[in-house]
Amino acid sequence: MVSRVIPVESFDLVLFGATGDLARRKILPSLFHRFQIGQFDDSSRIIGSSRSKLDRAGFQSLVADAIREFGQAGEVSEGDISAFVETLDYVAVDARGDAGWSELKAHLRDDRVRAFYLSVGPSLFPEIAERLSATGIATVESRIVLEKPFGHDLASAKALNSALRKHFSESQIYRIDHYLGKETVQNLMALRFANSLFEPLWNSTHVDHVQITVAESIGVEGRGEYYDRSGAMRDMVQNHLMQLLCLTAMEPPARFTPNSVRDEKVKVIEALEPVTQENIARGQYRGKNGDSYLDHAGNPASTTESFIAMKVQVANWRWSGTPFYLRTGKCLRQRESEIAVHFRDPPHNIFAGAAGVHGNVLVIRLQPDEGITLRTTIKDPGPGGMRLTSANLDMTFADSLPEAGRPQDAYERLIMDVIRGNQTLFMRGDEVEAAWAWADPIIEGWAHSGGAQPQLYDQGSSGPEDALLLMHRDHRRWRSIGD
């Protein structure tokens, strides 16, 4: 049974875009679960805001339906829903006009934490930030929360950061990457920095290579127009995979504080070597009967990638000579996200003639079954001499820590960290700009090559052949997706 937690400080959370898809699917159900386990102070409130002409009762009904549909199965009760919606209020606001801002200001209390969650299109970020400041709704202690994308390239990221900093200090800005809220991602830091077993081996002397995979089984249908402007590089690599790379490769921070952790992440990005086109594989899923990427994107001439794999080098003393292989794609064999650290083979095999001696592999699984696995080599049980085989030391969180209850959704942890004022799991402005400074030349390289068509791959596969060749050239193999 999950123990009740200490409530956070009383707050007023204003949710812009409160009737949108992300709010209904993720943000509001996450807030509901935090309310259920007692993390809300009795006077905390959530104020929904959008252009929709709703009243309080209408918004409460919308939220109740969203929780019934998207709340955690087996944990939603009508009594809890009724109690939760009493914390809700609603104000219709025109983000690009004057309507509703004075009414919103009248709903806020002076003696509470004020947080503004912008679950809206990025084009509205500067306008909402400006109006929050101009109307006096935002104070010097308020917090503003932004969803990705944080720009489309380095120039737009700098422009967005500049617009935000006119009205909010960096200490008030919370840029969400929900991957950083995943339990296993945070456990990666605990695994490295709280255990003497791994950190002495966490370097190029002992690590042969690292594979980071974020595979999705679904395509881009329903969001094809947006995705076709972004592609896998902008949509996934520049943010999600970059964050996983940073946490894997970073040096130990001096202390576990927001800026100390983020300082080390920025150093990793700045140490990344430029990636040449021969170390990149791009793909596009194909299909029949109108279900290819080109069909979903609505652009028969599209050269946008739905899959990308690349070999990345971190140019510092710790990782010199140890490549990081990144891959992500749509319509692959299975939904799967993991970080696999492949240690080097033993320097000498004392078991002459015995096959099966391989380096250890530490796998940090982000989804679907969060946990950590260490592949070890052992003797195959039974008579007949020394036969070696592999066995896994497995810590699946749901099995190993059942008393902890279900894992928190990433949004639950991140939203509560906003209320606490803890920026450790949020991206800093210079970090975002450094990531774009690395990514832009890669994207520009494709444009200069004439917008070459990505290699086609079958839905339900592990990606294009070029991705396999990327590893085979180095006499390595990708871990199988779905195994």
N, C-alpha and C positions, 0 to 999 in steps of 0.2 A: 504494500500500500504506500502511495506517495505521501510523504509528510507535507504539511502546509508550510509555506515559506513566509519569510518576513515581508510585509508589504513595502513597496517602494514609496518614496515621498509622494504626497498628494499632487496630482497634476491635472492640467487641462490640455488634452491632445486634440488638435484641430487636424482633421483628415480631409485634405483637398482631394477631389476625385473620389469621394466616398461612395458613389453609386457605380463606379467602374469595375471592370473585371478583376483586377489585381486586389482591390479592396475587398470584394465579395469572396474571392477564392482563398486569399492568404491573410491579409492584414486583419480583417475583422474576426475571422475564426481564431487567429492567433491571440488576439486581445481577449476573446471570450475564454480561451483556455487559461490564460494568465489570471483572469478574474475568478474562474472556477477554483483554482488552487489557492486563492487567497492573497494574490500579490498586489491587488488594488487596495489602496487606502479607501475607506468608506466614502470619502468625499471626492474621489477622482472622477473625472468626466471625459467623455469622448464627444467631440462636436464634429459632426459630418458637414461637409460643404461641397457643393457642386453647382452647376447651372440649373439642375432639375428643381422644379417648383414643388418641393415636398414640404410638409409640416413635420413636426416632431413624431407624431403617431405614424405617418407614412414611412419615415426613415426607420423607426423602430420595427415596423413590419418587414421592411426590406432586409434589415440586418437579421432578424429572426429567421427569415426564409434562407438567407445565405448560410447561417450556422447549421440549420437543419440539413442543407445540401452538402456543405463542404466541411463541417465540423468532424472531428475524429470519431469514427464509428464506435459505438458503445459508451461514449463519454458525454453525449449530449442529452440533457434532460430538459423538459419543458419548464420545470421550476427554476433551473439555472438560467435558461434563456429569459424568462420573465424578470429575474433579478438583474441580469446583465443589461437588458434594454433600458432599464431605469437610469443607467449611467449615461445614456445617449441623449444628445440634442442635435438640432440641425439648423443650419442657416444657408439659404441660397445666396451664392456670391458669384458675381461676374468677374472672372480673373482679369479680363482685359478692359473692364469698365469700372464705374463707380458704385454700382448697385451691390448692396449687401455688406459692405465693409464696415460701416458704422454699426450695423446690427451685430456683426460678428464681434466687434470690439466690446459691445455692451454685454456679451455673454461670458467674457473672460474675467477671471478674478486676479487681483494684484498679488495675492500671497500664495500663489501656486506655481509650480514648474509649468512653463509654457513651451509646448513642442508643436511644430507645424510639419506635418507629413505631406509631402508633395507627390501624391500618387497620380500624376498628370503627365502629359507630354513634355519632353525637355524644353520645347520652345516656350513654355509658360514659366519655367523656373525664374528667369530674370524679372519678369513682370510681377509675379506673385511676391518675390523677395522685395522688390521696390515698393509695392503697395503695403506690405506688412510693415515696412520701415516708415513710409510716409504717413500712414494713419496712426502711428504710435502703438500698433498692436504688438509688434515685436519689441522686446526690451533687450538690454545688454546681456541678460542672462537667458534669453530664449534660445531654443534649439530648432534648427531647420533640417529636415531629413529629405534626401534626394534619392530617387531611383536611377539606375543606369538607363540609357547611355549617358556618360558624362562627356559629351562632345562626339563628333564624327571623325575628328583628326586633331592634331596638335593645336592648330590655329583656333578651332572652335572650342577646344577644351580650355585654352588660355582665356578666350573671350568669356566663356561661362564662369570660370573662376574669378575673373576680374569683375564681372557684373555682380556676383554674389558677395564679394568682399567689399563692395561699396556699402553694403548694408549689414553684413554679418562678419564677425571675425572668424578666422579659421577654427578656433576652439568652439564655435557655435554650429559649424557645418558638419553634418553626418551623411557621408556618401555611402549608401548601402550596396554591398555585394553579398547577396544572401549565402554564397558559398562559405563565407567566413563565419557564418552563424551555425554551421553544421557541427555537430558534436565531434565527429571524427577529425575535422580540420583542427579544432582546438586541442584534441587529444594528440595530434602530431607534435604540437609544442610541448605538451607534457611528456610525451614519449622521449623526445630529444633532450629536453633540458631538466627533467626531474629524475632521470635514470642514468646511472654511470655506465650502463651496459652499452648503449648505442652511441652516445656522443663522441667517444674516442675513435670510433670506426666511421664516423660520418664525414668522409673526405675521400679524395681521389686515390689515396693509397689503398683503401679497402673497398671502395664502391666502384664497380665497373661502369654502370650507367643507371639512369633513372627513367622510368616511363610514367607519363601522366596521361591518363585517358579519361575523357568525358564523352561517352557514347550515348546517343539517344535513339530510341526505336521509332519515334514518330517523325513525320516530315514537317514542312513549313505551311501546310494548308491552314488557312484562316489568318495567317500573318505574312503571306508571301510578298506583298508589296513592301512592307517594312524590311523583311529579311533580305530581299533582293538588293536593297540599298546598303546593306551592311555586310552580309556574308559571314561565314564562320570565323574569319579573322577578327572582324570588328565585334561581332556578337558574343564570341566566346573566348578567343585566345587573348585579346588585349586586356581582358578583365578577369574572368573566372580562372582560366588556366594560368594567367600571370600571377594571380594571388597564390595558387597552389605551388607554383614554382618558387615564389619568394619565401613561403613558409618552409619549404623543403630545404632550400639552399642558404637561407640567412644565417648569419653569425649569431651566437647567443647574445641577446641584449644585456646591457649592464644591469637592468632591473625590469620587472614586468610592469611597465607603465606604457600608456598609449604612445607617447612620442619615442620612447626607447625602442619599442617594437617596430614602429613605422620607420624610424631612421634606418634600421637594419634592412627592411624590405626595399627601401629606396636604393640602398647600396647594391643590392642584387640586380635591380633593373639597370642601374648605371654600369654594372659590370658585364652586361650581356653583349656578346660580340654581334656584329651585323650578320644576318642570316642570308646566305646566297641562295639564288633561285634553285640551284641543283640540290640544295638541302631542304626543299619544300615539295610536298605532293598535295595537289588540289584535286578535288573530285566533286561530282554532281550525281545525285541518284537518278536512276532511270526507272521507268515503269511502263505499264500498259494501260490502255483504256483511260487515259487522262489523269494518271496519278504520278507522273514524273515531276521532278523539280521544276522543269520549264512550265508545266501545266499549273502547278501550285503557285508559282511566282507570277503567272500571267504574262510572261515575257519570253517568247520563243527564241529570242536572240541572246538571252542572258548568258554572261560568262562569270556569274557569281558562284562562288564555291559553297556547297553544302557540307563539304568535308575538307579538312586540312590536317596534314601531319608535317612536322618539321623537326630538324635536329638543331638544338640550341646549345651553345657553349657559354659557360660563366667564366669570365677571364679574371680569376683571382687565385690566390694560393690554395685555398681549400679545394677548389673544383677543377683546376687546370687539368685537362686531359680526360675528364669524365663528362660525356655528353648527356644532355637531357632531351628525351624524345617526347614531343607533345603531339597528341592527336585528339580530334573531336569531329563529330559528324552527325548528320541526321539519317534516319531510316537505316540504322545499323542493326546488327543481329539482336541486340538486347540493350536495354537502358542500364548503364553501368558507369560509375565514376570511381577511379582509384588512382593511388600513387604507389608505384612498385619500385622499391629500391633494390637493385640487383648487386649483391656483393660479389667480389672477385672469387674465382675458384681457389681452392687451397693451393699453395705454391708447390706442393709435392704430394703425389698420391702414393701412400704407403701400401695401398691394397692392390698389389700387382695383378693385373688381369681382371679386376673387379670393376664392372661398368657401374655408372650411376653416381659418381662423385661430382657434384655440381655446387656452385656457390649458393649461399643462402639468399632468399628473396623475402624482403619485408614488404607486405602489402597493406596499405591503409585504405580500407573500403569506405567510400563516402555514401554510395547508394548502389543497389537498393537495400542491402543488409549491412548497416554500419558495423564496422569492427576492424580488427587488426589480425593479420595472419603472418606467421613466420615459417617459411619452408625450410626444413632441415633434412639432412641426409642421415639415414639410420640403416641398421642391418635389417634386411628382409627376414622376418621371423621364420623359423623352421630349420631343418637340417639341410646339409648339402653345401657347406662352405660359406664363405663370406660373400653374400649377395647384398648389394646396396640398393636402397630405394628412398624415395622422398616421402616425408610425412609433414603435415602442417600442425603447428601449434596455433590454435584458433581461439580468438576471443571475439565472438560475436556479441555485441553489447546486450541484445535482447536475451541471450542465454546466460551470459556471464554475470550480468548485473540486473537480474529481474526485479530487485527491490527498488530500482530507480524508476520503474514505470516506463511508459513509452518515451522514446526520445522526443525532446522538444523540437517543434518546427523551428527552422532557422529564424524566421521572422519573430517568433516569441522572444527569443533571447536578445535579438538586435533591438527591438522596440523598447524592451525594458532597460537595455544599456543606454539608450537615448535618455530615458527618464533619469537614470542614475548619473548621467553626464560622463560615461565611460566611452572614450573613442577608440579603444584598442582594436576593435574589430571593424573599424570603418576606415576608408581610404582618405588619405590626406591629399590636398590639392597638388603638391609637387610630385606625389606618387603617381597620380593620374597623368600628369603631363609627361613624366619620365616614361611611362608605359607607351603613350602615344608617340613620343620621340623615337622609340625603338620600333614601333609597328609601322609608322608612316612610310619609311623607305622600302619596307617589304611590299606594301600595297602599291606604292608608286612603281616598283619594279615590274609588277604585272601590267600596269598601264603602259609602260615603256616597251614592253614586249608585244604590244598590239592587242592586249586583252585576250590572251590565248584561252581557248575553251578548256575547262577542267576535264579530267579524265572521267568517263562515265563508270558507275559501279551499280551493281544490283542491290535493290532493297533487300534487307535481311542478311547482307554480307558483312564483312569486316572492313569494307572500304575499297578503294581502287588499288590496282596492282602496283602503281608507283609508290604507294605507301609501304608495301612489302619490300620493294627494291631498295627503298631508303634505308631499311634496317639490314637487308641482306648484303649490301655493299660493305657494311661494317662487321659482317659475320655475326649478326645478332638477329633475334626474332621478336616480333611483337608477342605479348601475352594474348592468348585467345580471348576474344570477347564472348562472354556467355558461358565460359568454363569455370 
